Amino acid sequence: MKILMSVIFLGLAAAAAAQERAHLDVQTTAQKEELVVNDAGESETRLVPAEILVPGESVFYTITFTNVSDQPADNVVITNKIAENLMYVDGSAFGAGMDILFSVDGGVTFAAAGELTVTEDGEVRSAEAGDFTHVRWVMRNDLDAGARGIARFAAVLE
């Protein structure tokens, strides 16, 4: 069974959270790997828009944000919701010069992955990648006027 995924819908959470600052233009792309055979008959993998995913396929999110003001942007925070039918790929979040935090409670609280716990059947355990509901990137320094930042993560369609 194929599931149609809207690239625009998948990226709205990051854009909405960051654009509240009015200094940032935020663009989110969702891509998946596709195996193709080139003209020489060699197989290669490339990233293509993730318009259709089947269970078990990975989607790779790239959030690009640009300071469109004429002043440095301070306290830049990018937050992206992980859709309910997706499971975060452990260790896949990346953002140069940023602290990466996660939420397991729908975006209410955030902490480093190793600091999160969940309660399951009355027992408290360390949170796992499948428990994450949001990814958050917090820039350690100001984002200069005209500068661009990139944040990434991957998830698997369940």
C-alpha positions in Angstrom: 0.0 0.0 0.0 1.4 3.4 -1.0 0.9 6.4 1.2 0.8 9.8 -0.4 2.7 12.4 1.7 2.4 16.1 1.3 5.9 17.7 1.3 4.3 21.1 2.3 2.4 19.6 5.2 5.5 17.8 6.5 7.5 21.0 6.7 5.0 23.4 8.1 6.0 22.9 11.8 9.5 24.1 11.3 8.5 27.1 9.2 5.8 28.2 11.6 7.9 28.0 14.7 10.9 29.9 13.2 9.0 32.5 11.2 7.5 33.9 14.4 10.8 35.7 14.8 10.1 37.6 11.4 13.9 37.6 10.8 14.0 34.2 9.2 12.9 32.7 5.9 12.5 29.0 6.5 12.3 26.3 3.7 11.8 22.6 4.4 12.3 19.8 1.9 11.5 16.2 2.3 13.4 13.7 0.2 13.9 10.0 -0.1 16.6 7.8 -1.6 16.0 6.4 -5.1 18.2 3.8 -6.8 18.7 4.7 -10.5 20.8 3.2 -13.3 22.8 5.8 -15.2 23.6 5.8 -18.9 26.7 3.7 -18.3 24.5 1.0 -16.7 25.9 1.7 -13.2 23.6 1.9 -10.2 23.6 5.0 -8.0 21.6 6.4 -5.2 20.2 9.9 -5.3 17.8 12.0 -3.3 14.4 12.8 -4.9 11.3 14.6 -3.5 9.4 12.4 -1.1 6.0 12.6 -2.7 5.1 8.9 -2.1 6.5 6.7 0.7 5.9 3.1 1.5 6.2 1.7 5.0 9.8 1.1 5.9 11.1 3.9 3.6 13.1 6.8 5.1 12.4 10.4 4.5 15.2 13.0 4.9 14.3 16.5 6.0 16.4 19.5 5.3 15.4 22.7 6.9 17.2 25.8 5.5 16.8 29.1 7.2 18.1 32.5 6.2 18.2 35.7 8.2 16.4 38.1 5.9 16.8 41.1 8.1 19.6 43.6 8.2 20.4 42.8 11.8 21.9 39.6 13.4 19.2 37.2 14.6 19.7 36.0 18.2 18.2 33.1 20.0 17.4 31.2 16.8 15.4 28.1 17.5 14.0 25.8 14.8 11.5 23.2 15.9 10.1 20.4 13.7 7.3 18.1 14.6 7.8 14.4 13.7 4.6 13.2 12.1 2.8 10.4 14.0 3.3 7.9 11.2 7.1 8.5 11.2 9.8 7.3 13.6 12.9 9.4 14.0 16.1 7.7 12.9 18.4 7.6 15.9 21.4 9.9 15.5 20.3 11.4 12.3 19.7 15.0 13.5 22.4 17.4 12.4 23.0 21.1 12.6 26.4 22.8 12.6 26.8 25.2 15.5 23.5 24.1 17.1 22.4 22.2 20.1 19.9 19.4 19.2 17.1 18.7 21.6 14.1 16.4 21.5 10.6 16.2 23.0 8.6 13.1 24.0 5.6 15.0 25.2 4.2 16.7 22.0 6.6 19.6 22.1 5.9 20.8 25.7 9.4 20.2 27.0 12.8 19.6 25.3 16.0 18.1 26.4 19.0 16.2 25.0 18.2 12.7 23.8 20.0 11.0 26.7 18.2 13.0 29.3 14.6 12.1 28.3 12.5 9.5 30.0 9.0 8.1 29.3 6.6 6.3 31.5 5.2 3.1 30.0 2.9 0.7 32.0 3.8 2.6 35.2 7.5 2.1 34.6 10.0 4.9 33.8 12.5 4.1 31.1 15.0 6.1 29.0 13.4 7.5 25.9 14.2 5.9 22.6 14.2 7.3 19.1 10.7 6.1 18.5 9.4 8.1 21.4 10.5 11.5 20.0 7.7 13.7 18.9 9.7 16.8 17.9 13.3 17.8 17.0 14.6 21.2 18.0 17.8 23.0 16.9 19.1 25.9 19.1 21.8 28.0 17.5 24.7 28.7 19.9 25.6 32.0 18.2 23.7 34.8 16.4 22.8 34.3 12.8 24.3 37.2 10.9 22.2 39.3 8.5 22.0 37.4 5.2 23.5 34.2 6.7 22.0 30.8 6.2 21.8 27.7 8.4 20.9 24.1 7.7 19.3 21.5 10.0 18.6 17.9 9.0 17.1 14.7 10.3 15.7 11.5 9.0 12.6 9.4 9.9 11.1 6.1 8.7 7.5 5.6 7.7 6.0 3.0 10.0 
